[in-house]
Amino acid sequence: MTTSAETTKRKRKGPPPSPKLSRPDYPYTMRLPDGRTVAVEVPGRWVSADRDGTPAFEPEAVAFLDKVRALFKSSLDKPPSPGYITRLREGLGWTQEQFAERVDVDKMTVARWEWGRLRPSAPSVEAIEKVRKAALRRGVTLES
């Protein structure tokens, strides 16, 4: 028989913890176009189970993985896409203005690149690549 003191001790106040918050991080590896492999841990709150039990990534996880790909993909192979520029900038944690300062262009130029209304010139592509390589050398931490 339990006493009222024991019953009170076992009860938890407030709503039950979200099952999303208690999921372990999900290890994920991706192969890059140049043959390298990158391993990352996707936060567990961004991974759910599909109907058949396989892991399914939430939109936040997809955006996170896109940022990782942008950091490791060279922009010299072909002109960078608007999505590549956006994900690289977001992966670095910079505003359009901060990115523009480092690439030596106007803030509106970066916005036009991201909207797809303008393509970066050859010198701008080289500057973008230089920024990306410098970020990798110093070790960028993507916020989760």
N, C-alpha and C positions, 0 to 999 in steps of 0.2 A: 504494500500500500504506500502510495506517495503522499507526502505532506504538501501543504500549500506552498511552503517555502521552496521545496524541490521543484514544484510545478512552475513557480515564478522564475526560478533560475534558468530553466530550460527554454522558456519562451524568449523569442527574439523580437525586439521592437523594430518597427518600421517594415518596409516592404522587403520581400526576400531578395537576395542578391541576384542580379541579372545573370543568366547562364552565359551570355556573351562575354562578360567580364572575367569569368572563371576559365575560359578556354585557354589551353596552352598555345604558345606561339607556334606557327607552322613553318618548318624548314622548307625552303623552296630553292631550286637551282634552275638557272636559265642559261641556255647556250647563246652566245653572241655570234653575230655574223662572221667575225674573224676567227672563230673556233674556240675562243676562251669560254670558260664556264664561271659564272658568278653565283655565289650562294648567299642567300639572305634569309632572315627570319621575318615572316609576315605576322604582325600582331594577331593574336587569336580572335580578338573582337571583330576582325575583318574577314574571318573565314567561317563559313557555315557548311552544313552537310546538304548535299543534293538529295533527291529522292532515292537514288540508288546507294547513297552513303559516301560517294566521292566528295572531296572537298570542293566547295564553290566559293569563289572570291567575291566579296562585296565590292561596290564601286570604289571605295577608298583603297582597297588592296590593289585594284587594277591601276589606279592613279599612282600609287606608291611604286609598283613594278615598272610603270612607264618612266617614272623619274629615274629609277636605277638604270634602265636601258639607255636613257638619254645621256646619262653620265658616262657610260662605257662605250657608246657608239660614236665613232668618228664622224664629223660633219664634212670631212673633205672628200668622202667617196662620191657623194652626190649633193646637190643643194639641199640644205636642211628644210624639212617641212615645217609648217606653222605649229603643229603639235610637238615636234621635236624641240623647237625653240621655247615654247611654253613650258614643257616638262623640264627642260634643262634649267631654265630660270627658276621655276618653282622648286626643283630639286636642290638648287643652291640656296634657296630661301631668300631670294632677292626680289625686289619690286622691279617693275619695268624701268623705272628711273635708275635704279642701282645697276641693272644689267646694261642699260644704255651707256652709263658712265664708263663701265669697264670695257665696253666694245667700241667706245668713242663714236657714238651716234646719238641722235636725238631720241627722247623718250617716245615720241610719236612714230618714229621709224620702227622701234621695237614693237609697238602696238600694231603697226601695219604688217610687220612680219608675222605676228601671231594671228592676225585676222586673215592672212593669206592674200592681202592686197598688194604686197610688195615682196620681192625676193631679195635676200641679202646679196650684196656685191661680193666679188672675189676677196677683196681686202677684209670685208666684214666677216665672211666665212672663216678666214684665217684667224681673225680676232676672236671669234666665237670658239674656235678650236683651241686657241691658246688659253682662254678662260677655263674651258672644260678640263684641259690637261693640268692646269695649275690647281684646280679644285681636287682632282684625283690625287695629285702629289701630296697635297696637304691633308687629305683625308676628310671627305665630306661626310657628315652624319645627316641622314634624312630623318626628319621629324616624323614620328608615327602618331 
